[in-house]
Amino acid sequence: MPMLYFTGLYQNSLGEIVNLRRMYGYNFSTVPYQNSTTQESYERPFTDGVMIFSGVIIFLFCVIGIVLNTLTILVIRKNPKLRSVFMLFITSLCVSDLMSALISPLFWYRRTLGFDVWMPPEFFCKLFWAVDLMTTFSTSMHILNFAFLRLLAIQQPRLFQRITKRGGLLWVGATWVIAFLCGFVTMWLFTGAEQGVKRDRYSGEENARWPACTLLLETLESYKKFSLPSYIIFILLPMFAVAIVSVLICRSVHKHTKSSIMTDDAAIKRRVRKEKQAVLQLVLIVCSFIFGYLPFVTYELWATQTNPDPVAEYWFGLCQYFFLRLSECMNPVFYNISSSKMRRYTKRYVSDTCKVCRVTESAGRQAVTNTSTFDMIGV
């Protein structure tokens, strides 16, 4: 249903673009605006080609993110041997990435067809901003918690074993509550759009050249006061903490490796092998996190705390979103690369699903054949 809605919206918006061209004879990137004294031409910071290119990239990442994260969730939920505390956090992280993928078409619409006139209900504008920041904070906290669990499992295995699945669920639940209150609720209050109203690019207001779905002028100063400490607390500090925890984990694994060589104990060697796989998984997730979220937080602070050039702001905002979406699409791949057990169960799940599809398709063909036969003999 959401995809059908945006398909219809896209077709209606294209019709509006054609009408504008017929009326004014301008390119898509140039729309006339009337200020108080003279008629001037306002040029959008993107062209038709950029709109198409960004749409292809974002919708491709959207499909990949939905498929891979959904597959990972289903594989973990279907196999009891994968239902550990670690996998609980990975499942929750996949849910966060899945939500980000589902709202990504709204980002594209906001940055292209809805840049000057936001046609959907304001609810979708607020939903995009609220879910986007909630999942950002959620992902950051999940990765920090995941790194801490890895450190605890390697340095204090007995203490780690005392963490029950119920305790893990409460931990994950607390993470989502914090992300909802600090991310979803705040951005729902800070943002908005006037449905069907063309944005006045010559109002002289600070947000006059921003997309139609944007920060509200009356809450802009509050958002500036909120954004700096919140991004430091929820993104930059976790990034720094995760880097430190990763170094501590690597040191512990290195010590265990030296110990296994000296003692030549088979049990210790198996433990070290598992620890190395865990380190690989953590390093890949952390690198993906930094790759995607460092450009994001840099852009957010730069765009709101300064007065950037509109074209530079547009391209930086678009590129950082590409990095963010790529990062979230790669996480399920990294889960499988770093875990032989995860790869094995994923292959089995895909194989079983394909078999079921083939059997269903074969049964459907047989039913059609039988129906045709009965019709021929007049039964």
Secondary structure, 3 states (H helix, E strand, C coil): CHHHHHHHHHHHHHHHHHHHHHHHCCCCCEEEEECCCCEEEEECCCCHHHHHHHHHHHHHHHHHHHHHHHHHHHHHHHCHHHCCHHHHHHHHHHHHHHHHHHHHHHHHHHHCCCCCECCCCHHHHHHHHHHHHHHHHHHHHHHHHHHHHHHHHHHCHHHHHCCCHHHHHHHHHHHHHHHHHHHHHHHHHHEECCCCCECCCCCCCCCCCCCCCEECHHHHHHHHHHHHHHHHHHHHHHHHHHHHHHHHHHHHHHHHHHHHHHHCCHHHHHHHHHHHHHHHHHHHHHHHHHHHHHHHHHHHHHHHHCCCCHHHHHHHHHHHHHHHHHHHHHHHHHHHHCCHHHHHHHHHHHHHHHHHHHHHHHHHHHHHHHHHHHHHHCC
